[in-house]
């Protein structure tokens, strides 16, 4: 395959300066192939498969550095229904027959039908994605001092 000097310069620049690490790594692997390494050698050095590397080479030839970006919509689909989680989180747990005044992450995971089985950290990430912030509740401590109520008021 013939590599243009502009392609080599673009790859070199991406290896040295691109802000995303996965793009720098893919550019380095493709640059190694462009400089004469076999796809098998470059794939072994970059801890990837020769099949993946050949796809990176093809995508670079078609779209340039933009071909190394991760396409939207890839990965596992979301488990939780965002609107349903928002509807539950913005109401009191008492509206759902739960004798509490505030939600906990675990309680949301147990109550929201589409969030069942999620971890508390997964529910927290989903809430943050929706722009809903959580706040840790503070325990109420009562003093054993018999004059506590007089002092606190």
N, C-alpha and C positions, 0 to 999 in steps of 0.2 A: 504494500500500500504506500502511496506517495503522500507525504505530509508537507503541507505548506509552511513556510516560516512564520506566517501569522498564526497558524494553529499551534505551533510549538511555543510561540510567545504567549498566546492566550493560556495554554496549559501551565506554562512556567509561572505566569502571574497568578493563576488560580491556586497553584500549589503553595506559593509564598504568602498570598495576601487575602484569599477568600475568607470571609468571616465564619462560614459553616465548615466544621471539621469533616463531615462526610463528603463534601464537595472537594476539599483539599486532598483527601485520601483517594477518591476516584480519579481526580486529575493527575495525581502522582502515578497511579497505576497505568493510566492511559499514556502519560508522558514516557514512562519506562518502555512501553511497547513501541511508541513512536521513535524512541532513541535506539531501538534495535533489540530489546529483550524479547524473548518469546512470550506468548501469552501465558504459557504454563509457568515460566520462571517468575513473571511479574505477579501472577495470581498467587503463587506460593509466598512470595516476599510480602505481599499485602494481605495475606491470610484471607483470601477469597477464592471462589471457584473460577476456573477458566471460562465457564459459561457466563457468569456474571460479568467478568472482565470483557468478554466479547460484546456483551450487550452495552456496556459503558462506551466501548470504542464506537459501536454503531450509532448510539445516541449522540455522542460527541460529534461525529461526522454529520449527522442530520441537523442538530440543533445547537451545537457549541456547548459552552459551559452550562447553559440553561438545561441541557439534557441530563445533568447530574442531580438536579433538584428532585426532592421527593414529591411525587404527584399527590394532590389532595384527594381525599377519599380512600386512601389506602389504609390498611390495618383493620382491626376488629371494629365492627359497628358498635355504637353506643348502646349500652344495655338499658339505661334509664331514660324514661320519657321526660324531657326537660320541663314541659308544661305541667305535667302531673306533679313532679317534684316541687316546682314553684308554687303550685296551688296548695300543696300540703304545708310546705315550709312557711308560707306567709299567713297561715291560720294557727290558732291555738290548738295544742294537742287535745284539749277538752272537746273541741268540735268533732273529734273522731272517737270519743268515748275513753280517752286516756286521762287518768287523774293526775295530770302534771300541768304546770303553767308554761313550761318551756320545752322545746325539742332538744334532744341530744342527737348526735350523729347516728348513734346505734339505734335509737328509737325511730328515727326517720328511715333507716335501712330496713327495720322490721315492719314498718307501717305502710310505706309507699309501695304499692303493688309492683311497679316496674323496678324498684330498687332492692327488692328482696334478695338476700344473699350477698349483697355488696358489703364491702368492708367500710368501716367508719371513714377511713382516709379516701376511699372512692367516692363516698357521699360528699365529703368535704370538697374534693376536686370538682364534682358536678355542681355544687352550690357556688363555688368560686367562678366557674364558667358562666353561671347565670347572673353573676354580680351580687350574689347574696353572701354576706359575711357572717361568720359565726363569732360568738363571744363566749368565753368560758364563764360558767356560773361561779360565783364565789360562795363558799359555805358560810353559814351564819354561825358564829361562835358566841355562846353565852358564857358570861363570866360566873364563876362560883361565888363571887363577891355578893353578899346579901344586899348591899346598897347599889348594885349595878344599875338598876332602873332609875334610881334617883340621879346618879351621876351622868347617865347617858341622855337624859332629857333636860 
